[in-house]
Amino acid sequence: MRSFTIAANDASQRIDRFLSKAMPGLPLSAVQKGIRTKNIKLNGARCSPQQRLSEGDELTVYVPEPSGSPPAARDVPSDGIGKLNIVYQDKNIIILNKPVGLQCQNDADRLSQDTLESRVRAYLAASGEWNPRSEHSFVPSLCHRLDRNTEGLVLAAKTAEALRILTQKIKDREVVKRYLCVVHGHPKPPEGRLEDYLFKDARRNFVMVKKNSEKGAKTAIMDYRTLDIRGNLSLIECTLLTGRTHQIRVQMASRGWPLLGDGKYGSANLDKAYSRKGQALCAYKISFNFITPAGALQYLGGREFLLHKKFENFC
């Protein structure tokens, strides 16, 4: 028998989804059967899988996990994990400057690798802001991702409530992420909107532009504007309206404006004239443009955070 007292970070979740995190070895079918047979009770009474938990609730589970169950994702992070470049933080969120070469999250087959997310969890555990041993289901998480070789701002949530709010705000485009990139050529017109269908070849990790909608292709929309021109290079600000893999790199290259230093979608011949190594792409600004109420994060409305002097001397 296991008993859970629902804390703030556990509240508002469905019972079945809470148990999938708190007891990851317990199959959904076992949860449903346990609830049906009254072997899972909420505050001593019958409950339903879809019922939402409230802070202070007592959830009692008389269904044992199978032997050899996987550990919960809230386990204490390893010591000695890499440093963080913190741009801003408060009790709810943390904004980080991710360096080139660091992956945001674990690959499915490499669960112990050093990532930005694992560094955030190690930092919050060390500072005492997150106690993985006392949490039943919540782990601090990134709210969005960047490619391994893209640097820039990444937003993470310290609490379950902040994660729920930011996930919805990003979906509703009330959190705006802007990027700077340096491209070969001069985009014409100098500002506008690019709309494409992008298809990802997962085996090659390569994205292609498709002229028409087809199976597996996803809509990609991006606004861009030229900020500066120096010789044959242009400094461009991009605002993503969709978040697709390699979106900026692919959409710009498809128009004949490949990113400087992009070894996958760029031009090695054009890059020869410049000394830059690595793609000239940076997530440089995050703006909180709340239109609807943001609950505990309302204080962030109207604020923006940016990295200064990125690509200031880009040629």
Solvent accessible surface area in square Angstrom, and as a share of the most:
residue,aa,sasa,rsa
1,M,152,0.68
2,R,97,0.35
3,S,63,0.41
4,F,2,0.01
5,T,74,0.43
6,I,2,0.01
7,A,46,0.36
8,A,62,0.48
9,N,25,0.13
10,D,0,0.00
11,A,16,0.12
12,S,51,0.33
13,Q,22,0.10
14,R,51,0.19
15,I,0,0.00
16,D,11,0.06
17,R,134,0.49
18,F,0,0.00
19,L,0,0.00
20,S,63,0.41
21,K,98,0.42
22,A,2,0.01
23,M,1,0.01
24,P,50,0.31
25,G,13,0.13
26,L,10,0.05
27,P,69,0.43
28,L,102,0.51
29,S,79,0.51
30,A,23,0.18
31,V,3,0.01
32,Q,78,0.34
33,K,118,0.50
34,G,2,0.02
35,I,7,0.04
36,R,148,0.54
37,T,67,0.39
38,K,98,0.42
39,N,61,0.31
40,I,0,0.00
41,K,62,0.26
42,L,12,0.06
43,N,86,0.44
44,G,61,0.59
45,A,55,0.43
46,R,148,0.54
47,C,12,0.07
48,S,45,0.29
49,P,23,0.15
50,Q,102,0.45
51,Q,73,0.32
52,R,142,0.52
53,L,4,0.02
54,S,63,0.41
55,E,118,0.53
56,G,50,0.48
57,D,19,0.10
58,E,69,0.31
59,L,0,0.00
60,T,23,0.13
61,V,1,0.01
62,Y,111,0.42
63,V,30,0.17
64,P,110,0.69
65,E,50,0.23
66,P,69,0.43
67,S,117,0.76
68,G,83,0.80
69,S,38,0.25
70,P,78,0.49
71,P,106,0.67
72,A,15,0.11
73,A,80,0.62
74,R,36,0.13
75,D,65,0.34
76,V,73,0.42
77,P,23,0.15
78,S,79,0.51
79,D,140,0.73
80,G,85,0.82
81,I,47,0.24
82,G,28,0.27
83,K,180,0.76
84,L,37,0.18
85,N,85,0.43
86,I,59,0.30
87,V,54,0.31
88,Y,44,0.17
89,Q,65,0.29
90,D,35,0.18
91,K,161,0.68
92,N,13,0.07
93,I,0,0.00
94,I,0,0.00
95,I,0,0.00
96,L,0,0.00
97,N,32,0.16
98,K,0,0.00
99,P,64,0.40
100,V,79,0.45
101,G,38,0.36
102,L,15,0.07
103,Q,33,0.15
104,C,3,0.02
105,Q,52,0.23
106,N,59,0.30
107,D,49,0.25
108,A,101,0.78
109,D,124,0.64
110,R,129,0.47
111,L,136,0.68
112,S,112,0.72
113,Q,20,0.09
114,D,60,0.31
115,T,1,0.00
116,L,3,0.02
117,E,17,0.07
118,S,18,0.12
119,R,40,0.14
120,V,0,0.00
121,R,41,0.15
122,A,20,0.15
123,Y,68,0.26
124,L,0,0.00
125,A,28,0.22
126,A,95,0.74
127,S,61,0.39
128,G,60,0.58
129,E,86,0.38
130,W,8,0.03
131,N,81,0.42
132,P,9,0.05
133,R,176,0.64
134,S,71,0.46
135,E,24,0.11
136,H,41,0.18
137,S,10,0.07
138,F,12,0.05
139,V,23,0.13
140,P,0,0.00
141,S,17,0.11
142,L,12,0.06
143,C,21,0.13
144,H,24,0.11
145,R,167,0.61
146,L,15,0.07
147,D,44,0.23
148,R,99,0.36
149,N,75,0.39
150,T,4,0.02
151,E,27,0.12
152,G,0,0.00
153,L,1,0.01
154,V,0,0.00
155,L,0,0.00
156,A,0,0.00
157,A,0,0.00
158,K,14,0.06
159,T,35,0.21
160,A,8,0.06
161,E,83,0.37
162,A,1,0.01
163,L,45,0.22
164,R,97,0.36
165,I,30,0.15
166,L,0,0.00
167,T,75,0.43
168,Q,88,0.39
169,K,10,0.04
170,I,36,0.18
171,K,156,0.66
172,D,69,0.36
173,R,130,0.47
174,E,7,0.03
175,V,5,0.03
176,V,25,0.14
177,K,40,0.17
178,R,60,0.22
179,Y,15,0.06
180,L,10,0.05
181,C,0,0.00
182,V,1,0.00
183,V,0,0.00
184,H,3,0.01
185,G,15,0.15
186,H,73,0.33
187,P,5,0.03
188,K,162,0.69
189,P,85,0.53
190,P,86,0.54
191,E,109,0.49
192,G,30,0.29
193,R,132,0.48
194,L,11,0.06
195,E,107,0.48
196,D,19,0.10
197,Y,72,0.27
198,L,7,0.04
199,F,62,0.26
200,K,90,0.38
201,D,29,0.15
202,A,83,0.65
203,R,204,0.75
204,R,120,0.44
205,N,67,0.35
206,F,55,0.23
207,V,5,0.03
208,M,56,0.25
209,V,51,0.30
210,K,53,0.22
211,K,191,0.81
212,N,108,0.55
213,S,76,0.49
214,E,85,0.38
215,K,194,0.82
216,G,50,0.48
217,A,17,0.13
218,K,118,0.50
219,T,58,0.34
220,A,0,0.00
221,I,31,0.16
222,M,0,0.00
223,D,41,0.21
224,Y,10,0.04
225,R,115,0.42
226,T,33,0.19
227,L,73,0.36
228,D,49,0.25
229,I,87,0.44
230,R,84,0.31
231,G,65,0.63
232,N,70,0.36
233,L,0,0.00
234,S,0,0.00
235,L,20,0.10
236,I,0,0.00
237,E,9,0.04
238,C,0,0.00
239,T,21,0.12
240,L,37,0.18
241,L,36,0.18
242,T,22,0.13
243,G,68,0.65
244,R,82,0.30
245,T,49,0.28
246,H,15,0.07
247,Q,4,0.02
248,I,6,0.03
249,R,19,0.07
250,V,7,0.04
251,Q,0,0.00
252,M,0,0.00
253,A,28,0.22
254,S,59,0.38
255,R,83,0.30
256,G,50,0.48
257,W,28,0.10
258,P,15,0.10
259,L,1,0.00
260,L,6,0.03
261,G,15,0.14
262,D,2,0.01
263,G,86,0.82
264,K,80,0.34
265,Y,26,0.10
266,G,29,0.28
267,S,29,0.18
268,A,80,0.62
269,N,116,0.59
270,L,76,0.38
271,D,27,0.14
272,K,159,0.67
273,A,85,0.66
274,Y,63,0.24
275,S,112,0.72
276,R,87,0.32
277,K,190,0.81
278,G,38,0.37
279,Q,11,0.05
280,A,1,0.01
281,L,9,0.04
282,C,0,0.00
283,A,5,0.04
284,Y,20,0.07
285,K,33,0.14
286,I,2,0.01
287,S,5,0.03
288,F,0,0.00
289,N,68,0.35
290,F,31,0.13
291,I,149,0.76
292,T,68,0.40
293,P,119,0.75
294,A,2,0.02
295,G,55,0.53
296,A,45,0.35
297,L,0,0.00
298,Q,91,0.40
299,Y,97,0.37
300,L,0,0.00
301,G,32,0.31
302,G,70,0.67
303,R,103,0.37
304,E,86,0.38
305,F,20,0.08
306,L,61,0.30
307,L,23,0.11
308,H,134,0.60
309,K,161,0.68
310,K,53,0.22
311,F,24,0.10
312,E,91,0.41
313,N,124,0.64
314,F,14,0.06
315,C,94,0.56
